[in-house]
Amino acid sequence: MANVKVFSTPTCPYCTRVKSYLEEKHIAFENIDVAGDQNGLQYMITVSGQMGVPVVMIDGDVIVGFDKDKIDAKLGI
């Protein structure tokens, strides 16, 4: 099973969409709310070079935004 992390904020519509998509596909993921988690925010910026959300990390690979094709390819679905 893939190790999936979603860096998001509560008010981001694309964050909601990516989390809903993963739930539909029955993919377990850890949600990191970077609005309230400064360490999570710093980690996200370090690994992605981005301040914007969502950032999806799958087995250490970073996908910026809700890029369904890249997510599917990385998860093999």
All heavy atoms as a GROMACS GRO file, in nm:
protein
  587
    1MET      N    1   0.085  -0.119   0.000
    1MET     CA    2   0.000   0.000   0.000
    1MET      C    3   0.089   0.124   0.000
    1MET      O    4   0.188   0.131   0.071
    1MET     CB    5  -0.091   0.000   0.122
    1MET     CG    6  -0.183   0.121   0.126
    1MET     SD    7  -0.293   0.129   0.267
    1MET     CE    8  -0.403  -0.006   0.231
    2ALA      N    9   0.052   0.222  -0.079
    2ALA     CA   10   0.129   0.345  -0.092
    2ALA      C   11   0.116   0.431   0.034
    2ALA      O   12   0.013   0.430   0.101
    2ALA     CB   13   0.082   0.423  -0.214
    3ASN      N   14   0.222   0.504   0.064
    3ASN     CA   15   0.222   0.602   0.171
    3ASN      C   16   0.180   0.735   0.109
    3ASN      O   17   0.255   0.792   0.029
    3ASN     CB   18   0.360   0.610   0.235
    3ASN     CG   19   0.365   0.712   0.348
    3ASN    OD1   20   0.263   0.765   0.390
    3ASN    ND2   21   0.484   0.737   0.397
    4VAL      N   22   0.059   0.782   0.142
    4VAL     CA   23   0.002   0.902   0.078
    4VAL      C   24  -0.021   1.010   0.183
    4VAL      O   25  -0.083   0.984   0.286
    4VAL     CB   26  -0.130   0.868   0.006
    4VAL    CG1   27  -0.186   0.992  -0.063
    4VAL    CG2   28  -0.112   0.754  -0.092
    5LYS      N   29   0.030   1.129   0.153
    5LYS     CA   30   0.005   1.246   0.238
    5LYS      C   31  -0.056   1.355   0.151
    5LYS      O   32  -0.013   1.375   0.037
    5LYS     CB   33   0.135   1.300   0.299
    5LYS     CG   34   0.206   1.204   0.392
    5LYS     CD   35   0.332   1.270   0.446
    5LYS     CE   36   0.427   1.178   0.514
    5LYS     NZ   37   0.388   1.113   0.632
    6VAL      N   38  -0.155   1.424   0.207
    6VAL     CA   39  -0.215   1.538   0.137
    6VAL      C   40  -0.195   1.660   0.225
    6VAL      O   41  -0.241   1.664   0.339
    6VAL     CB   42  -0.366   1.516   0.111
    6VAL    CG1   43  -0.427   1.639   0.044
    6VAL    CG2   44  -0.389   1.392   0.025
    7PHE      N   45  -0.124   1.758   0.171
    7PHE     CA   46  -0.105   1.885   0.240
    7PHE      C   47  -0.215   1.978   0.190
    7PHE      O   48  -0.226   2.001   0.068
    7PHE     CB   49   0.034   1.943   0.208
    7PHE     CG   50   0.147   1.854   0.256
    7PHE    CD1   51   0.195   1.753   0.175
    7PHE    CD2   52   0.202   1.872   0.381
    7PHE    CE1   53   0.298   1.670   0.218
    7PHE    CE2   54   0.305   1.791   0.425
    7PHE     CZ   55   0.353   1.690   0.344
    8SER      N   56  -0.297   2.028   0.282
    8SER     CA   57  -0.416   2.101   0.241
    8SER      C   58  -0.452   2.209   0.343
    8SER      O   59  -0.389   2.219   0.448
    8SER     CB   60  -0.534   2.003   0.228
    8SER     OG   61  -0.568   1.949   0.354
    9THR      N   62  -0.554   2.288   0.307
    9THR     CA   63  -0.616   2.382   0.400
    9THR      C   64  -0.766   2.358   0.396
    9THR      O   65  -0.818   2.307   0.297
    9THR     CB   66  -0.587   2.529   0.363
    9THR    OG1   67  -0.645   2.557   0.236
    9THR    CG2   68  -0.438   2.559   0.361
   10PRO      N   69  -0.836   2.395   0.503
   10PRO     CA   70  -0.981   2.369   0.508
   10PRO      C   71  -1.062   2.446   0.403
   10PRO      O   72  -1.171   2.403   0.366
   10PRO     CB   73  -1.022   2.413   0.648
   10PRO     CG   74  -0.897   2.423   0.727
   10PRO     CD   75  -0.786   2.448   0.629
   11THR      N   76  -1.011   2.559   0.355
   11THR     CA   77  -1.089   2.643   0.263
   11THR      C   78  -1.055   2.622   0.116
   11THR      O   79  -1.112   2.687   0.030
   11THR     CB   80  -1.067   2.792   0.298
   11THR    OG1   81  -0.927   2.820   0.291
   11THR    CG2   82  -1.119   2.823   0.438
   12CYS      N   83  -0.965   2.531   0.086
   12CYS     CA   84  -0.919   2.509  -0.052
   12CYS      C   85  -1.009   2.409  -0.124
   12CYS      O   86  -1.017   2.293  -0.085
   12CYS     CB   87  -0.775   2.458  -0.047
   12CYS     SG   88  -0.718   2.378  -0.195
   13PRO      N   89  -1.079   2.453  -0.230
   13PRO     CA   90  -1.170   2.360  -0.300
   13PRO      C   91  -1.097   2.245  -0.370
   13PRO      O   92  -1.148   2.134  -0.374
   13PRO     CB   93  -1.242   2.449  -0.402
   13PRO     CG   94  -1.161   2.572  -0.413
   13PRO     CD   95  -1.084   2.588  -0.285
   14TYR      N   96  -0.977   2.270  -0.422
   14TYR     CA   97  -0.903   2.161  -0.487
   14TYR      C   98  -0.853   2.059  -0.385
   14TYR      O   99  -0.842   1.940  -0.416
   14TYR     CB  100  -0.787   2.216  -0.570
   14TYR     CG  101  -0.836   2.289  -0.692
   14TYR    CD1  102  -0.840   2.427  -0.696
   14TYR    CD2  103  -0.884   2.220  -0.802
   14TYR    CE1  104  -0.889   2.495  -0.806
   14TYR    CE2  105  -0.932   2.286  -0.914
   14TYR     CZ  106  -0.935   2.423  -0.915
   14TYR     OH  107  -0.984   2.489  -1.025
   15CYS      N  108  -0.825   2.106  -0.263
   15CYS     CA  109  -0.787   2.013  -0.155
   15CYS      C  110  -0.904   1.919  -0.126
   15CYS      O  111  -0.884   1.797  -0.112
   15CYS     CB  112  -0.751   2.091  -0.029
   15CYS     SG  113  -0.611   2.203  -0.049
   16THR      N  114  -1.023   1.974  -0.116
   16THR     CA  115  -1.142   1.893  -0.091
   16THR      C  116  -1.162   1.792  -0.203
   16THR      O  117  -1.192   1.675  -0.178
   16THR     CB  118  -1.266   1.985  -0.079
   16THR    OG1  119  -1.243   2.078   0.028
   16THR    CG2  120  -1.391   1.904  -0.051
   17ARG      N  121  -1.140   1.835  -0.327
   17ARG     CA  122  -1.159   1.745  -0.441
   17ARG      C  123  -1.058   1.631  -0.440
   17ARG      O  124  -1.095   1.516  -0.467
   17ARG     CB  125  -1.151   1.824  -0.572
   17ARG     CG  126  -1.276   1.909  -0.592
   17ARG     CD  127  -1.269   2.004  -0.707
   17ARG     NE  128  -1.252   1.938  -0.835
   17ARG     CZ  129  -1.227   2.002  -0.948
   17ARG    NH1  130  -1.216   2.134  -0.948
   17ARG    NH2  131  -1.214   1.936  -1.060
   18VAL      N  132  -0.932   1.661  -0.411
   18VAL     CA  133  -0.831   1.554  -0.412
   18VAL      C  134  -0.857   1.454  -0.299
   18VAL      O  135  -0.844   1.333  -0.318
   18VAL     CB  136  -0.686   1.609  -0.409
   18VAL    CG1  137  -0.647   1.663  -0.274
   18VAL    CG2  138  -0.587   1.503  -0.454
   19LYS      N  139  -0.897   1.503  -0.182
   19LYS     CA  140  -0.927   1.412  -0.070
   19LYS      C  141  -1.050   1.327  -0.101
   19LYS      O  142  -1.050   1.206  -0.074
   19LYS     CB  143  -0.944   1.491   0.060
   19LYS     CG  144  -0.813   1.551   0.109
   19LYS     CD  145  -0.825   1.622   0.242
   19LYS     CE  146  -0.889   1.757   0.226
   19LYS     NZ  147  -0.888   1.835   0.350
   20SER      N  148  -1.152   1.387  -0.160
   20SER     CA  149  -1.272   1.310  -0.199
   20SER      C  150  -1.237   1.205  -0.303
   20SER      O  151  -1.286   1.091  -0.297
   20SER     CB  152  -1.380   1.403  -0.255
   20SER     OG  153  -1.428   1.489  -0.155
   21TYR      N  154  -1.152   1.241  -0.398
   21TYR     CA  155  -1.111   1.147  -0.502
   21TYR      C  156  -1.038   1.027  -0.442
   21TYR      O  157  -1.067   0.912  -0.475
   21TYR     CB  158  -1.021   1.217  -0.604
   21TYR     CG  159  -0.975   1.127  -0.714
   21TYR    CD1  160  -1.063   1.084  -0.812
   21TYR    CD2  161  -0.843   1.082  -0.720
   21TYR    CE1  162  -1.022   0.999  -0.914
   21TYR    CE2  163  -0.801   0.998  -0.821
   21TYR     CZ  164  -0.890   0.957  -0.918
   21TYR     OH  165  -0.850   0.872  -1.017
   22LEU      N  166  -0.946   1.052  -0.350
   22LEU     CA  167  -0.873   0.943  -0.285
   22LEU      C  168  -0.967   0.854  -0.204
   22LEU      O  169  -0.954   0.731  -0.206
   22LEU     CB  170  -0.760   0.998  -0.197
   22LEU     CG  171  -0.644   1.064  -0.272
   22LEU    CD1  172  -0.552   1.136  -0.174
   22LEU    CD2  173  -0.567   0.963  -0.355
   23GLU      N  174  -1.063   0.916  -0.136
   23GLU     CA  175  -1.161   0.838  -0.059
   23GLU      C  176  -1.246   0.751  -0.152
   23GLU      O  177  -1.272   0.635  -0.121
   23GLU     CB  178  -1.249   0.931   0.024
   23GLU     CG  179  -1.175   0.991   0.143
   23GLU     CD  180  -1.249   1.106   0.210
   23GLU    OE1  181  -1.357   1.148   0.161
   23GLU    OE2  182  -1.196   1.156   0.311
   24GLU      N  183  -1.288   0.806  -0.267
   24GLU     CA  184  -1.367   0.729  -0.364
   24GLU      C  185  -1.290   0.605  -0.412
   24GLU      O  186  -1.349   0.500  -0.436
   24GLU     CB  187  -1.396   0.814  -0.490
   24GLU     CG  188  -1.505   0.914  -0.476
   24GLU     CD  189  -1.513   1.003  -0.602
   24GLU    OE1  190  -1.468   0.961  -0.710
   24GLU    OE2  191  -1.564   1.116  -0.588
   25LYS      N  192  -1.158   0.621  -0.426
   25LYS     CA  193  -1.072   0.512  -0.475
   25LYS      C  194  -1.025   0.422  -0.361
   25LYS      O  195  -0.946   0.330  -0.384
   25LYS     CB  196  -0.951   0.569  -0.549
   25LYS     CG  197  -0.986   0.651  -0.671
   25LYS     CD  198  -1.047   0.565  -0.780
   25LYS     CE  199  -1.075   0.645  -0.905
   25LYS     NZ  200  -1.136   0.564  -1.009
   26HIS      N  201  -1.073   0.449  -0.239
   26HIS     CA  202  -1.037   0.371  -0.120
   26HIS      C  203  -0.887   0.372  -0.094
   26HIS      O  204  -0.827   0.269  -0.061
   26HIS     CB  205  -1.091   0.227  -0.130
   26HIS     CG  206  -1.238   0.222  -0.156
   26HIS    ND1  207  -1.331   0.255  -0.059
   26HIS    CD2  208  -1.307   0.192  -0.267
   26HIS    CE1  209  -1.451   0.243  -0.111
   26HIS    NE2  210  -1.440   0.206  -0.238
   27ILE      N  211  -0.827   0.490  -0.112
   27ILE     CA  212  -0.684   0.509  -0.086
   27ILE      C  213  -0.670   0.578   0.049
   27ILE      O  214  -0.720   0.689   0.068
   27ILE     CB  215  -0.619   0.596  -0.196
   27ILE    CG1  216  -0.642   0.538  -0.336
   27ILE    CG2  217  -0.471   0.618  -0.166
   27ILE    CD1  218  -0.578   0.406  -0.363
   28ALA      N  219  -0.604   0.511   0.142
   28ALA     CA  220  -0.579   0.571   0.273
   28ALA      C  221  -0.475   0.681   0.259
   28ALA      O  222  -0.378   0.667   0.183
   28ALA     CB  223  -0.531   0.465   0.371
   29PHE      N  224  -0.496   0.792   0.329
   29PHE     CA  225  -0.400   0.903   0.322
   29PHE      C  226  -0.398   0.977   0.455
   29PHE      O  227  -0.493   0.972   0.533
   29PHE     CB  228  -0.434   1.000   0.208
   29PHE     CG  229  -0.566   1.070   0.223
   29PHE    CD1  230  -0.575   1.193   0.286
   29PHE    CD2  231  -0.682   1.012   0.173
   29PHE    CE1  232  -0.697   1.257   0.299
   29PHE    CE2  233  -0.804   1.076   0.185
   29PHE     CZ  234  -0.813   1.199   0.249
   30GLU      N  235  -0.287   1.044   0.479
   30GLU     CA  236  -0.273   1.131   0.595
   30GLU      C  237  -0.296   1.274   0.548
   30GLU      O  238  -0.231   1.319   0.453
   30GLU     CB  239  -0.133   1.118   0.654
   30GLU     CG  240  -0.108   1.211   0.772
   30GLU     CD  241   0.035   1.207   0.822
   30GLU    OE1  242   0.115   1.126   0.772
   30GLU    OE2  243   0.066   1.289   0.910
   31ASN      N  244  -0.389   1.344   0.610
   31ASN     CA  245  -0.414   1.483   0.577
   31ASN      C  246  -0.334   1.572   0.672
   31ASN      O  247  -0.342   1.556   0.793
   31ASN     CB  248  -0.563   1.515   0.589
   31ASN     CG  249  -0.593   1.658   0.552
   31ASN    OD1  250  -0.560   1.704   0.445
   31ASN    ND2  251  -0.654   1.732   0.644
   32ILE      N  252  -0.257   1.662   0.614
   32ILE     CA  253  -0.183   1.759   0.694
   32ILE      C  254  -0.240   1.897   0.664
   32ILE      O  255  -0.228   1.946   0.551
   32ILE     CB  256  -0.032   1.753   0.662
   32ILE    CG1  257   0.022   1.616   0.703
   32ILE    CG2  258   0.044   1.862   0.737
   32ILE    CD1  259   0.101   1.548   0.600
   33ASP      N  260  -0.305   1.955   0.764
   33ASP     CA  261  -0.368   2.086   0.751
   33ASP      C  262  -0.261   2.193   0.773
   33ASP      O  263  -0.228   2.225   0.888
   33ASP     CB  264  -0.482   2.100   0.852
   33ASP     CG  265  -0.548   2.237   0.848
   33ASP    OD1  266  -0.506   2.323   0.767
   33ASP    OD2  267  -0.643   2.258   0.925
   34VAL      N  268  -0.207   2.245   0.664
   34VAL     CA  269  -0.096   2.340   0.675
   34VAL      C  270  -0.141   2.478   0.722
   34VAL      O  271  -0.058   2.562   0.753
   34VAL     CB  272  -0.015   2.349   0.543
   34VAL    CG1  273   0.049   2.217   0.511
   34VAL    CG2  274  -0.101   2.398   0.428
   35ALA      N  275  -0.272   2.500   0.731
   35ALA     CA  276  -0.322   2.627   0.788
   35ALA      C  277  -0.295   2.632   0.937
   35ALA      O  278  -0.272   2.739   0.994
   35ALA     CB  279  -0.471   2.643   0.760
   36GLY      N  280  -0.294   2.515   1.002
   36GLY     CA  281  -0.276   2.512   1.147
   36GLY      C  282  -0.152   2.437   1.192
   36GLY      O  283  -0.126   2.426   1.312
   37ASP      N  284  -0.073   2.386   1.099
   37ASP     CA  285   0.044   2.304   1.133
   37ASP      C  286   0.167   2.368   1.069
   37ASP      O  287   0.196   2.343   0.952
   37ASP     CB  288   0.021   2.161   1.083
   37ASP     CG  289   0.136   2.066   1.114
   37ASP    OD1  290   0.246   2.114   1.151
   37ASP    OD2  291   0.116   1.944   1.100
   38GLN      N  292   0.237   2.451   1.144
   38GLN     CA  293   0.354   2.522   1.090
   38GLN      C  294   0.464   2.426   1.047
   38GLN      O  295   0.531   2.448   0.945
   38GLN     CB  296   0.409   2.621   1.193
   38GLN     CG  297   0.327   2.747   1.204
   38GLN     CD  298   0.322   2.825   1.074
   38GLN    OE1  299   0.423   2.844   1.007
   38GLN    NE2  300   0.204   2.870   1.035
   39ASN      N  301   0.485   2.318   1.123
   39ASN     CA  302   0.586   2.220   1.084
   39ASN      C  303   0.548   2.152   0.953
   39ASN      O  304   0.633   2.128   0.867
   39ASN     CB  305   0.606   2.116   1.194
   39ASN     CG  306   0.672   2.173   1.317
   39ASN    OD1  307   0.746   2.271   1.309
   39ASN    ND2  308   0.644   2.115   1.432
   40GLY      N  309   0.419   2.120   0.939
   40GLY     CA  310   0.370   2.060   0.816
   40GLY      C  311   0.388   2.154   0.698
   40GLY      O  312   0.427   2.112   0.588
   41LEU      N  313   0.360   2.282   0.720
   41LEU     CA  314   0.375   2.383   0.616
   41LEU      C  315   0.521   2.392   0.572
   41LEU      O  316   0.552   2.391   0.453
   41LEU     CB  317   0.326   2.520   0.664
   41LEU     CG  318   0.347   2.637   0.569
   41LEU    CD1  319   0.270   2.616   0.438
   41LEU    CD2  320   0.306   2.767   0.636
   42GLN      N  321   0.612   2.401   0.669
   42GLN     CA  322   0.755   2.410   0.636
   42GLN      C  323   0.801   2.286   0.560
   42GLN      O  324   0.878   2.296   0.464
   42GLN     CB  325   0.838   2.429   0.763
   42GLN     CG  326   0.834   2.569   0.817
   42GLN     CD  327   0.873   2.674   0.714
   42GLN    OE1  328   0.796   2.762   0.682
   42GLN    NE2  329   0.992   2.665   0.659
   43TYR      N  330   0.755   2.168   0.601
   43TYR     CA  331   0.792   2.044   0.533
   43TYR      C  332   0.740   2.045   0.389
   43TYR      O  333   0.813   2.010   0.296
   43TYR     CB  334   0.737   1.924   0.612
   43TYR     CG  335   0.775   1.793   0.550
   43TYR    CD1  336   0.906   1.747   0.553
   43TYR    CD2  337   0.679   1.713   0.487
   43TYR    CE1  338   0.942   1.627   0.495
   43TYR    CE2  339   0.713   1.592   0.429
   43TYR     CZ  340   0.845   1.549   0.434
   43TYR     OH  341   0.880   1.430   0.375
   44MET      N  342   0.615   2.087   0.371
   44MET     CA  343   0.556   2.093   0.237
   44MET      C  344   0.638   2.186   0.147
   44MET      O  345   0.667   2.151   0.032
   44MET     CB  346   0.411   2.142   0.245
   44MET     CG  347   0.343   2.153   0.110
   44MET     SD  348   0.185   2.240   0.117
   44MET     CE  349   0.238   2.412   0.116
   45ILE      N  350   0.674   2.302   0.198
   45ILE     CA  351   0.752   2.398   0.119
   45ILE      C  352   0.889   2.339   0.084
   45ILE      O  353   0.937   2.351  -0.029
   45ILE     CB  354   0.766   2.532   0.193
   45ILE    CG1  355   0.629   2.600   0.206
   45ILE    CG2  356   0.865   2.624   0.123
   45ILE    CD1  357   0.626   2.716   0.304
   46THR      N  358   0.951   2.272   0.180
   46THR     CA  359   1.083   2.212   0.158
   46THR      C  360   1.079   2.105   0.049
   46THR      O  361   1.164   2.104  -0.040
   46THR     CB  362   1.136   2.151   0.289
   46THR    OG1  363   1.147   2.254   0.387
   46THR    CG2  364   1.272   2.086   0.270
   47VAL      N  365   0.980   2.017   0.055
   47VAL     CA  366   0.978   1.905  -0.040
   47VAL      C  367   0.920   1.943  -0.176
   47VAL      O  368   0.953   1.880  -0.276
   47VAL     CB  369   0.903   1.781   0.015
   47VAL    CG1  370   0.972   1.728   0.139
   47VAL    CG2  371   0.757   1.808   0.041
   48SER      N  372   0.834   2.045  -0.180
   48SER     CA  373   0.767   2.077  -0.306
   48SER      C  374   0.815   2.208  -0.370
   48SER      O  375   0.793   2.230  -0.489
   48SER     CB  376   0.616   2.088  -0.284
   48SER     OG  377   0.584   2.206  -0.211
   49GLY      N  378   0.875   2.296  -0.289
   49GLY     CA  379   0.911   2.427  -0.339
   49GLY      C  380   0.789   2.516  -0.360
   49GLY      O  381   0.799   2.623  -0.420
   50GLN      N  382   0.674   2.474  -0.310
   50GLN     CA  383   0.547   2.544  -0.331
   50GLN      C  384   0.489   2.593  -0.200
   50GLN      O  385   0.503   2.527  -0.098
   50GLN     CB  386   0.444   2.449  -0.394
   50GLN     CG  387   0.484   2.393  -0.528
   50GLN     CD  388   0.482   2.498  -0.636
   50GLN    OE1  389   0.390   2.577  -0.646
   50GLN    NE2  390   0.586   2.498  -0.718
   51MET      N  391   0.418   2.706  -0.208
   51MET     CA  392   0.341   2.753  -0.093
   51MET      C  393   0.194   2.722  -0.112
   51MET      O  394   0.117   2.728  -0.018
   51MET     CB  395   0.360   2.904  -0.072
   51MET     CG  396   0.501   2.942  -0.046
   51MET     SD  397   0.540   3.024   0.106
   51MET     CE  398   0.393   3.086   0.173
   52GLY      N  399   0.155   2.690  -0.236
   52GLY     CA  400   0.015   2.663  -0.266
   52GLY      C  401  -0.023   2.520  -0.237
   52GLY      O  402   0.061   2.430  -0.236
   53VAL      N  403  -0.151   2.499  -0.211
   53VAL     CA  404  -0.205   2.366  -0.185
   53VAL      C  405  -0.308   2.333  -0.293
   53VAL      O  406  -0.359   2.424  -0.358
   53VAL     CB  407  -0.270   2.359  -0.044
   53VAL    CG1  408  -0.164   2.361   0.063
   53VAL    CG2  409  -0.371   2.470  -0.022
   54PRO      N  410  -0.343   2.208  -0.312
   54PRO     CA  411  -0.290   2.090  -0.244
   54PRO      C  412  -0.156   2.045  -0.299
   54PRO      O  413  -0.123   2.069  -0.415
   54PRO     CB  414  -0.396   1.984  -0.272
   54PRO     CG  415  -0.451   2.021  -0.406
   54PRO     CD  416  -0.448   2.173  -0.408
   55VAL      N  417  -0.080   1.979  -0.213
   55VAL     CA  418   0.039   1.906  -0.252
   55VAL      C  419   0.015   1.763  -0.206
   55VAL      O  420  -0.022   1.739  -0.091
   55VAL     CB  421   0.166   1.964  -0.186
   55VAL    CG1  422   0.286   1.873  -0.210
   55VAL    CG2  423   0.195   2.104  -0.240
   56VAL      N  424   0.030   1.670  -0.299
   56VAL     CA  425   0.011   1.528  -0.268
   56VAL      C  426   0.147   1.461  -0.275
   56VAL      O  427   0.221   1.478  -0.372
   56VAL     CB  428  -0.086   1.461  -0.370
   56VAL    CG1  429  -0.107   1.315  -0.336
   56VAL    CG2  430  -0.219   1.536  -0.374
   57MET      N  431   0.180   1.385  -0.171
   57MET     CA  432   0.305   1.310  -0.168
   57MET      C  433   0.270   1.162  -0.165
   57MET      O  434   0.197   1.118  -0.076
   57MET     CB  435   0.389   1.349  -0.047
   57MET     CG  436   0.523   1.278  -0.041
   57MET     SD  437   0.616   1.321   0.107
   57MET     CE  438   0.687   1.473   0.054
   58ILE      N  439   0.320   1.089  -0.265
   58ILE     CA  440   0.294   0.945  -0.274
   58ILE      C  441   0.428   0.875  -0.276
   58ILE      O  442   0.507   0.891  -0.369
   58ILE     CB  443   0.212   0.910  -0.401
   58ILE    CG1  444   0.080   0.987  -0.401
   58ILE    CG2  445   0.190   0.760  -0.410
   58ILE    CD1  446   0.000   0.976  -0.530
   59ASP      N  447   0.455   0.798  -0.170
   59ASP     CA  448   0.583   0.726  -0.156
   59ASP      C  449   0.703   0.819  -0.182
   59ASP      O  450   0.799   0.782  -0.248
   59ASP     CB  451   0.588   0.606  -0.250
   59ASP     CG  452   0.491   0.497  -0.209
   59ASP    OD1  453   0.453   0.491  -0.089
   59ASP    OD2  454   0.450   0.417  -0.295
   60GLY      N  455   0.693   0.942  -0.130
   60GLY     CA  456   0.804   1.036  -0.141
   60GLY      C  457   0.803   1.121  -0.267
   60GLY      O  458   0.880   1.217  -0.277
   61ASP      N  459   0.720   1.087  -0.366
   61ASP     CA  460   0.710   1.167  -0.488
   61ASP      C  461   0.605   1.276  -0.470
   61ASP      O  462   0.496   1.249  -0.421
   61ASP     CB  463   0.673   1.080  -0.608
   61ASP     CG  464   0.785   0.986  -0.650
   61ASP    OD1  465   0.902   1.015  -0.616
   61ASP    OD2  466   0.756   0.884  -0.714
   62VAL      N  467   0.638   1.397  -0.513
   62VAL     CA  468   0.552   1.514  -0.491
   62VAL      C  469   0.472   1.545  -0.617
   62VAL      O  470   0.527   1.551  -0.727
   62VAL     CB  471   0.638   1.636  -0.450
   62VAL    CG1  472   0.554   1.762  -0.443
   62VAL    CG2  473   0.707   1.610  -0.318
   63ILE      N  474   0.341   1.562  -0.599
   63ILE     CA  475   0.251   1.605  -0.706
   63ILE      C  476   0.186   1.734  -0.658
   63ILE      O  477   0.121   1.735  -0.554
   63ILE     CB  478   0.144   1.498  -0.736
   63ILE    CG1  479   0.211   1.368  -0.779
   63ILE    CG2  480   0.047   1.548  -0.842
   63ILE    CD1  481   0.117   1.248  -0.785
   64VAL      N  482   0.205   1.841  -0.735
   64VAL     CA  483   0.149   1.970  -0.697
   64VAL      C  484   0.014   1.986  -0.765
   64VAL      O  485   0.001   1.968  -0.886
   64VAL     CB  486   0.244   2.085  -0.736
   64VAL    CG1  487   0.183   2.220  -0.706
   64VAL    CG2  488   0.378   2.070  -0.665
   65GLY      N  489  -0.087   2.019  -0.685
   65GLY     CA  490  -0.222   2.038  -0.738
   65GLY      C  491  -0.296   1.905  -0.749
   65GLY      O  492  -0.245   1.800  -0.714
   66PHE      N  493  -0.419   1.914  -0.796
   66PHE     CA  494  -0.502   1.794  -0.814
   66PHE      C  495  -0.481   1.747  -0.958
   66PHE      O  496  -0.558   1.778  -1.048
   66PHE     CB  497  -0.648   1.824  -0.784
   66PHE     CG  498  -0.740   1.706  -0.803
   66PHE    CD1  499  -0.695   1.576  -0.791
   66PHE    CD2  500  -0.873   1.725  -0.832
   66PHE    CE1  501  -0.778   1.468  -0.807
   66PHE    CE2  502  -0.960   1.618  -0.848
   66PHE     CZ  503  -0.911   1.489  -0.836
   67ASP      N  504  -0.373   1.671  -0.978
   67ASP     CA  505  -0.339   1.617  -1.109
   67ASP      C  506  -0.377   1.469  -1.109
   67ASP      O  507  -0.298   1.383  -1.071
   67ASP     CB  508  -0.190   1.637  -1.138
   67ASP     CG  509  -0.153   1.602  -1.280
   67ASP    OD1  510  -0.215   1.509  -1.337
   67ASP    OD2  511  -0.060   1.664  -1.333
   68LYS      N  512  -0.502   1.443  -1.149
   68LYS     CA  513  -0.557   1.308  -1.141
   68LYS      C  514  -0.473   1.207  -1.219
   68LYS      O  515  -0.451   1.095  -1.172
   68LYS     CB  516  -0.702   1.308  -1.189
   68LYS     CG  517  -0.776   1.182  -1.155
   68LYS     CD  518  -0.926   1.196  -1.159
   68LYS     CE  519  -0.983   1.247  -1.287
   68LYS     NZ  520  -1.127   1.228  -1.296
   69ASP      N  521  -0.424   1.244  -1.336
   69ASP     CA  522  -0.346   1.151  -1.418
   69ASP      C  523  -0.218   1.110  -1.346
   69ASP      O  524  -0.181   0.992  -1.344
   69ASP     CB  525  -0.313   1.212  -1.553
   69ASP     CG  526  -0.437   1.228  -1.641
   69ASP    OD1  527  -0.537   1.158  -1.617
   69ASP    OD2  528  -0.434   1.312  -1.733
   70LYS      N  529  -0.148   1.206  -1.287
   70LYS     CA  530  -0.024   1.175  -1.215
   70LYS      C  531  -0.054   1.092  -1.090
   70LYS      O  532   0.021   1.000  -1.057
   70LYS     CB  533   0.050   1.303  -1.176
   70LYS     CG  534   0.121   1.368  -1.292
   70LYS     CD  535   0.202   1.489  -1.246
   70LYS     CE  536   0.268   1.558  -1.364
   70LYS     NZ  537   0.337   1.680  -1.322
   71ILE      N  538  -0.161   1.126  -1.018
   71ILE     CA  539  -0.199   1.050  -0.899
   71ILE      C  540  -0.231   0.906  -0.937
   71ILE      O  541  -0.180   0.812  -0.875
   71ILE     CB  542  -0.319   1.117  -0.826
   71ILE    CG1  543  -0.275   1.252  -0.766
   71ILE    CG2  544  -0.377   1.025  -0.720
   71ILE    CD1  545  -0.389   1.338  -0.717
   72ASP      N  546  -0.312   0.887  -1.041
   72ASP     CA  547  -0.348   0.753  -1.086
   72ASP      C  548  -0.224   0.675  -1.128
   72ASP      O  549  -0.211   0.557  -1.093
   72ASP     CB  550  -0.446   0.759  -1.203
   72ASP     CG  551  -0.586   0.802  -1.162
   72ASP    OD1  552  -0.612   0.817  -1.040
   72ASP    OD2  553  -0.670   0.821  -1.251
   73ALA      N  554  -0.134   0.738  -1.203
   73ALA     CA  555  -0.014   0.670  -1.250
   73ALA      C  556   0.072   0.626  -1.132
   73ALA      O  557   0.121   0.512  -1.128
   73ALA     CB  558   0.065   0.761  -1.343
   74LYS      N  559   0.088   0.713  -1.035
   74LYS     CA  560   0.174   0.681  -0.920
   74LYS      C  561   0.112   0.571  -0.834
   74LYS      O  562   0.183   0.486  -0.781
   74LYS     CB  563   0.198   0.807  -0.837
   74LYS     CG  564   0.297   0.789  -0.727
   74LYS     CD  565   0.434   0.753  -0.781
   74LYS     CE  566   0.524   0.711  -0.666
   74LYS     NZ  567   0.635   0.629  -0.706
   75LEU      N  568  -0.022   0.570  -0.826
   75LEU     CA  569  -0.091   0.470  -0.744
   75LEU      C  570  -0.120   0.341  -0.824
   75LEU      O  571  -0.163   0.242  -0.766
   75LEU     CB  572  -0.221   0.526  -0.690
   75LEU     CG  573  -0.207   0.636  -0.584
   75LEU    CD1  574  -0.343   0.696  -0.553
   75LEU    CD2  575  -0.142   0.583  -0.457
   76GLY      N  576  -0.099   0.346  -0.954
   76GLY     CA  577  -0.126   0.230  -1.037
   76GLY      C  578  -0.274   0.200  -1.051
   76GLY      O  579  -0.315   0.084  -1.056
   77ILE      N  580  -0.357   0.305  -1.059
   77ILE     CA  581  -0.503   0.284  -1.074
   77ILE      C  582  -0.553   0.348  -1.202
   77ILE      O  583  -0.484   0.423  -1.266
   77ILE     CB  584  -0.583   0.340  -0.954
   77ILE    CG1  585  -0.551   0.488  -0.928
   77ILE    CG2  586  -0.554   0.259  -0.831
   77ILE    CD1  587  -0.636   0.551  -0.819
   0.00000   0.00000   0.00000
